[in-house]
Amino acid sequence: MFRYIENILQATKLQHQGDELSLLKQPTSIDVLIDNVILRLGAPCVSRMPQNMSPILTIQAALIEQALFNLIENAVTFSPDGERVEISLGETQQALLIFIQDNGPGIPVARQKEVFTAFSSFRQSVSKDGGSGLGLSVARGIIRAHGGDIRILPTTQGCTMEVSLPKEEAH
């Protein structure tokens, strides 16, 4: 119930404040945020790929954590029981990339933009456990408020979401 209320509050705030959303950014370890999300989910199927980076970004940690929670929870929900959801990091010169990959049914290309629209729930057409249709919309709004974006990468099985967050100098 708490996550639904949090998503409704964030969706309302993003809708009304949009680009004018005032963020209280601080240098934050993305590793710590991902660990917090995995702990909150309590899902043993979520794993992190080994990496040689420990990125610090200047972000509003609670919001980015909520966005990552929404995305990873969605991946866990769509993955068959016991199937792994893998989180890995990458980077470009300008951005940190967070990849969330599941082995669920995937999202048809024709519906990929729709899943980021508020109150659009692909889950309702896949199972009886329909969600609120806010999680991915809120996640995208939070990421965009930080100057980043989310996109669905082409894959042969499941779904891979790529979150990009701009690198800024940590103060």
VOGULUM-334233 format. One record per residue (C-alpha): residue number from 1; residue in one letter; y, z, x. Coordinates in pm, 1 decimal. Example, Ala and Ser with C-alpha at 12.3 -4.5 7.8 and 13.67 -1.06 7.14 Angstrom:
<nodes>
<node num="1" residuo="A" north="-450.0" up="780.0" east="1230.0"/>
<node num="2" residuo="S" north="-106.0" up="714.0" east="1367.0"/>
</nodes>
This chain:
<nodes>
<node num="1" residuo="M" north="0.0" up="0.0" east="0.0"/>
<node num="2" residuo="F" north="238.6" up="89.1" east="282.8"/>
<node num="3" residuo="R" north="208.6" up="-254.4" east="445.9"/>
<node num="4" residuo="Y" north="286.0" up="-428.9" east="116.8"/>
<node num="5" residuo="I" north="596.2" up="-216.8" east="65.8"/>
<node num="6" residuo="E" north="703.1" up="-276.0" east="426.6"/>
<node num="7" residuo="N" north="657.1" up="-651.7" east="382.2"/>
<node num="8" residuo="I" north="857.4" up="-653.3" east="58.6"/>
<node num="9" residuo="L" north="1140.0" up="-459.8" east="224.5"/>
<node num="10" residuo="Q" north="1143.3" up="-690.8" east="526.8"/>
<node num="11" residuo="A" north="1127.6" up="-1004.3" east="309.2"/>
<node num="12" residuo="T" north="1422.6" up="-882.0" east="102.9"/>
<node num="13" residuo="K" north="1623.6" up="-795.5" east="411.6"/>
<node num="14" residuo="L" north="1549.9" up="-1132.6" east="574.2"/>
<node num="15" residuo="Q" north="1634.2" up="-1321.1" east="255.2"/>
<node num="16" residuo="H" north="1968.7" up="-1146.9" east="210.4"/>
<node num="17" residuo="Q" north="2079.6" up="-1117.0" east="572.0"/>
<node num="18" residuo="G" north="1904.5" up="-1417.1" east="728.2"/>
<node num="19" residuo="D" north="2074.5" up="-1518.8" east="1052.0"/>
<node num="20" residuo="E" north="2315.5" up="-1227.4" east="1020.1"/>
<node num="21" residuo="L" north="2033.4" up="-972.7" east="1056.5"/>
<node num="22" residuo="S" north="2153.6" up="-713.9" east="1305.0"/>
<node num="23" residuo="L" north="1880.1" up="-642.5" east="1558.3"/>
<node num="24" residuo="L" north="1867.9" up="-333.1" east="1777.0"/>
<node num="25" residuo="K" north="1702.1" up="-492.2" east="2079.5"/>
<node num="26" residuo="Q" north="1558.1" up="-298.3" east="2371.9"/>
<node num="27" residuo="P" north="1333.2" up="-397.3" east="2663.6"/>
<node num="28" residuo="T" north="978.3" up="-365.3" east="2530.7"/>
<node num="29" residuo="S" north="630.0" up="-429.4" east="2666.2"/>
<node num="30" residuo="I" north="448.0" up="-687.5" east="2456.1"/>
<node num="31" residuo="D" north="119.8" up="-540.4" east="2584.0"/>
<node num="32" residuo="V" north="208.5" up="-204.5" east="2427.6"/>
<node num="33" residuo="L" north="297.2" up="-369.0" east="2094.5"/>
<node num="34" residuo="I" north="-29.8" up="-562.5" east="2084.9"/>
<node num="35" residuo="D" north="-224.0" up="-244.4" east="2169.1"/>
<node num="36" residuo="N" north="-40.3" up="-60.8" east="1887.3"/>
<node num="37" residuo="V" north="-132.0" up="-333.9" east="1639.5"/>
<node num="38" residuo="I" north="-498.5" up="-330.2" east="1742.4"/>
<node num="39" residuo="L" north="-500.3" up="48.7" east="1704.5"/>
<node num="40" residuo="R" north="-332.4" up="31.9" east="1360.0"/>
<node num="41" residuo="L" north="-582.9" up="-226.3" east="1239.4"/>
<node num="42" residuo="G" north="-883.6" up="-33.4" east="1364.1"/>
<node num="43" residuo="A" north="-1074.2" up="-362.4" east="1371.1"/>
<node num="44" residuo="P" north="-1336.4" up="-375.3" east="1647.3"/>
<node num="45" residuo="C" north="-1350.0" up="-755.1" east="1617.1"/>
<node num="46" residuo="V" north="-999.9" up="-793.9" east="1770.7"/>
<node num="47" residuo="S" north="-997.2" up="-850.7" east="2145.6"/>
<node num="48" residuo="R" north="-741.5" up="-942.0" east="2407.9"/>
<node num="49" residuo="M" north="-809.2" up="-1205.6" east="2665.9"/>
<node num="50" residuo="P" north="-759.4" up="-1089.2" east="3027.1"/>
<node num="51" residuo="Q" north="-423.6" up="-1191.4" east="3170.3"/>
<node num="52" residuo="N" north="-219.2" up="-1165.0" east="3486.9"/>
<node num="53" residuo="M" north="107.9" up="-1085.8" east="3316.1"/>
<node num="54" residuo="S" north="267.5" up="-779.3" east="3162.8"/>
<node num="55" residuo="P" north="570.3" up="-922.5" east="2984.6"/>
<node num="56" residuo="I" north="877.3" up="-723.5" east="2889.6"/>
<node num="57" residuo="L" north="1101.0" up="-879.5" east="2624.9"/>
<node num="58" residuo="T" north="1431.2" up="-761.9" east="2480.2"/>
<node num="59" residuo="I" north="1340.8" up="-729.1" east="2111.6"/>
<node num="60" residuo="Q" north="1348.4" up="-490.9" east="1818.8"/>
<node num="61" residuo="A" north="1001.5" up="-349.0" east="1879.4"/>
<node num="62" residuo="A" north="922.8" up="-220.8" east="1528.4"/>
<node num="63" residuo="L" north="996.7" up="-560.5" east="1373.0"/>
<node num="64" residuo="I" north="797.0" up="-762.3" east="1626.6"/>
<node num="65" residuo="E" north="509.5" up="-514.6" east="1591.7"/>
<node num="66" residuo="Q" north="516.2" up="-567.4" east="1212.8"/>
<node num="67" residuo="A" north="517.7" up="-946.2" east="1257.3"/>
<node num="68" residuo="L" north="220.7" up="-930.2" east="1496.5"/>
<node num="69" residuo="F" north="41.2" up="-690.3" east="1262.2"/>
<node num="70" residuo="N" north="82.7" up="-934.7" east="972.6"/>
<node num="71" residuo="L" north="-48.3" up="-1227.3" east="1177.9"/>
<node num="72" residuo="I" north="-343.4" up="-1043.4" east="1332.5"/>
<node num="73" residuo="E" north="-440.2" up="-876.8" east="1004.4"/>
<node num="74" residuo="N" north="-437.9" up="-1219.8" east="840.5"/>
<node num="75" residuo="A" north="-668.0" up="-1354.1" east="1113.7"/>
<node num="76" residuo="V" north="-906.9" up="-1059.4" east="1070.5"/>
<node num="77" residuo="T" north="-908.3" up="-1104.9" east="691.2"/>
<node num="78" residuo="F" north="-1006.1" up="-1472.0" east="720.6"/>
<node num="79" residuo="S" north="-1267.3" up="-1425.7" east="992.2"/>
<node num="80" residuo="P" north="-1628.2" up="-1383.8" east="884.2"/>
<node num="81" residuo="D" north="-1760.9" up="-1031.0" east="942.5"/>
<node num="82" residuo="G" north="-1838.7" up="-971.6" east="1306.9"/>
<node num="83" residuo="E" north="-1648.8" up="-1279.6" east="1428.7"/>
<node num="84" residuo="R" north="-1393.9" up="-1222.3" east="1704.4"/>
<node num="85" residuo="V" north="-1019.8" up="-1257.2" east="1668.0"/>
<node num="86" residuo="E" north="-878.2" up="-1326.2" east="2013.8"/>
<node num="87" residuo="I" north="-525.8" up="-1259.1" east="2131.3"/>
<node num="88" residuo="S" north="-399.4" up="-1420.3" east="2447.9"/>
<node num="89" residuo="L" north="-65.6" up="-1475.0" east="2618.8"/>
<node num="90" residuo="G" north="95.6" up="-1770.7" east="2786.9"/>
<node num="91" residuo="E" north="443.0" up="-1870.6" east="2886.2"/>
<node num="92" residuo="T" north="684.8" up="-2151.7" east="2936.0"/>
<node num="93" residuo="Q" north="1004.1" up="-2135.0" east="3138.1"/>
<node num="94" residuo="Q" north="1196.2" up="-2026.8" east="2826.3"/>
<node num="95" residuo="A" north="942.9" up="-1837.3" east="2613.5"/>
<node num="96" residuo="L" north="653.5" up="-1596.5" east="2600.1"/>
<node num="97" residuo="L" north="366.2" up="-1736.6" east="2392.4"/>
<node num="98" residuo="I" north="127.2" up="-1519.3" east="2193.5"/>
<node num="99" residuo="F" north="-185.9" up="-1693.3" east="2063.6"/>
<node num="100" residuo="I" north="-389.9" up="-1545.9" east="1777.8"/>
<node num="101" residuo="Q" north="-717.7" up="-1729.2" east="1721.7"/>
<node num="102" residuo="D" north="-973.1" up="-1666.0" east="1448.2"/>
<node num="103" residuo="N" north="-1298.9" up="-1830.1" east="1343.8"/>
<node num="104" residuo="G" north="-1230.3" up="-1839.8" east="970.8"/>
<node num="105" residuo="P" north="-1213.2" up="-2143.9" east="744.6"/>
<node num="106" residuo="G" north="-886.3" up="-2266.3" east="898.9"/>
<node num="107" residuo="I" north="-586.0" up="-2391.3" east="705.9"/>
<node num="108" residuo="P" north="-585.1" up="-2752.2" east="585.7"/>
<node num="109" residuo="V" north="-303.4" up="-2953.4" east="745.1"/>
<node num="110" residuo="A" north="-153.6" up="-3022.6" east="401.5"/>
<node num="111" residuo="R" north="-111.2" up="-2646.0" east="339.4"/>
<node num="112" residuo="Q" north="7.7" up="-2534.9" east="684.4"/>
<node num="113" residuo="K" north="380.0" up="-2527.1" east="601.8"/>
<node num="114" residuo="E" north="314.1" up="-2368.6" east="263.3"/>
<node num="115" residuo="V" north="146.0" up="-2057.6" east="408.2"/>
<node num="116" residuo="F" north="480.5" up="-1949.1" east="557.8"/>
<node num="117" residuo="T" north="652.9" up="-1961.0" east="216.9"/>
<node num="118" residuo="A" north="704.0" up="-1627.6" east="40.2"/>
<node num="119" residuo="F" north="446.2" up="-1550.9" east="-230.5"/>
<node num="120" residuo="S" north="221.6" up="-1837.6" east="-120.8"/>
<node num="121" residuo="S" north="-128.8" up="-1704.9" east="-63.0"/>
<node num="122" residuo="F" north="-395.5" up="-1938.7" east="67.0"/>
<node num="123" residuo="R" north="-630.2" up="-1639.4" east="41.6"/>
<node num="124" residuo="Q" north="-627.9" up="-1661.4" east="-339.8"/>
<node num="125" residuo="S" north="-787.3" up="-2004.8" east="-324.9"/>
<node num="126" residuo="V" north="-1043.6" up="-1892.7" east="-65.2"/>
<node num="127" residuo="S" north="-1151.6" up="-1555.9" east="-207.0"/>
<node num="128" residuo="K" north="-1092.9" up="-1316.3" east="-494.0"/>
<node num="129" residuo="D" north="-907.4" up="-1081.1" east="-258.1"/>
<node num="130" residuo="G" north="-574.1" up="-1259.6" east="-292.3"/>
<node num="131" residuo="G" north="-292.3" up="-1118.7" east="-85.3"/>
<node num="132" residuo="S" north="72.5" up="-1081.2" east="-179.6"/>
<node num="133" residuo="G" north="171.6" up="-1399.6" east="0.0"/>
<node num="134" residuo="L" north="439.1" up="-1217.2" east="200.1"/>
<node num="135" residuo="G" north="276.4" up="-1137.9" east="534.6"/>
<node num="136" residuo="L" north="314.5" up="-1475.1" east="706.7"/>
<node num="137" residuo="S" north="657.5" up="-1537.0" east="552.6"/>
<node num="138" residuo="V" north="784.6" up="-1201.3" east="678.1"/>
<node num="139" residuo="A" north="629.6" up="-1260.4" east="1020.6"/>
<node num="140" residuo="R" north="802.7" up="-1596.6" east="1053.8"/>
<node num="141" residuo="G" north="1136.4" up="-1451.0" east="937.7"/>
<node num="142" residuo="I" north="1118.3" up="-1171.2" east="1194.7"/>
<node num="143" residuo="I" north="1019.2" up="-1406.1" east="1476.3"/>
<node num="144" residuo="R" north="1297.0" up="-1651.6" east="1385.9"/>
<node num="145" residuo="A" north="1552.9" up="-1369.2" east="1366.8"/>
<node num="146" residuo="H" north="1462.3" up="-1308.0" east="1733.4"/>
<node num="147" residuo="G" north="1518.8" up="-1674.7" east="1820.1"/>
<node num="148" residuo="G" north="1148.6" up="-1762.6" east="1828.0"/>
<node num="149" residuo="D" north="906.1" up="-1944.7" east="1600.7"/>
<node num="150" residuo="I" north="546.6" up="-1955.3" east="1475.6"/>
<node num="151" residuo="R" north="333.4" up="-2262.6" east="1444.6"/>
<node num="152" residuo="I" north="-27.3" up="-2344.9" east="1367.2"/>
<node num="153" residuo="L" north="-199.7" up="-2529.6" east="1649.2"/>
<node num="154" residuo="P" north="-454.4" up="-2804.3" east="1587.5"/>
<node num="155" residuo="T" north="-807.1" up="-2670.7" east="1630.8"/>
<node num="156" residuo="T" north="-1159.9" up="-2777.2" east="1544.6"/>
<node num="157" residuo="Q" north="-1260.5" up="-2438.7" east="1401.0"/>
<node num="158" residuo="G" north="-1070.0" up="-2147.2" east="1252.2"/>
<node num="159" residuo="C" north="-698.0" up="-2108.8" east="1295.1"/>
<node num="160" residuo="T" north="-481.5" up="-2061.1" east="1602.3"/>
<node num="161" residuo="M" north="-127.2" up="-1932.7" east="1551.8"/>
<node num="162" residuo="E" north="121.3" up="-1960.5" east="1835.3"/>
<node num="163" residuo="V" north="415.9" up="-1719.7" east="1839.3"/>
<node num="164" residuo="S" north="696.1" up="-1806.3" east="2078.9"/>
<node num="165" residuo="L" north="959.8" up="-1549.1" east="2169.7"/>
<node num="166" residuo="P" north="1249.5" up="-1633.8" east="2399.4"/>
<node num="167" residuo="K" north="1260.2" up="-1472.3" east="2740.0"/>
<node num="168" residuo="E" north="1580.7" up="-1280.2" east="2793.0"/>
<node num="169" residuo="E" north="1690.4" up="-1063.0" east="3075.5"/>
<node num="170" residuo="A" north="1581.0" up="-704.8" east="3014.7"/>
<node num="171" residuo="H" north="1878.4" up="-474.8" east="3070.9"/>
</nodes>
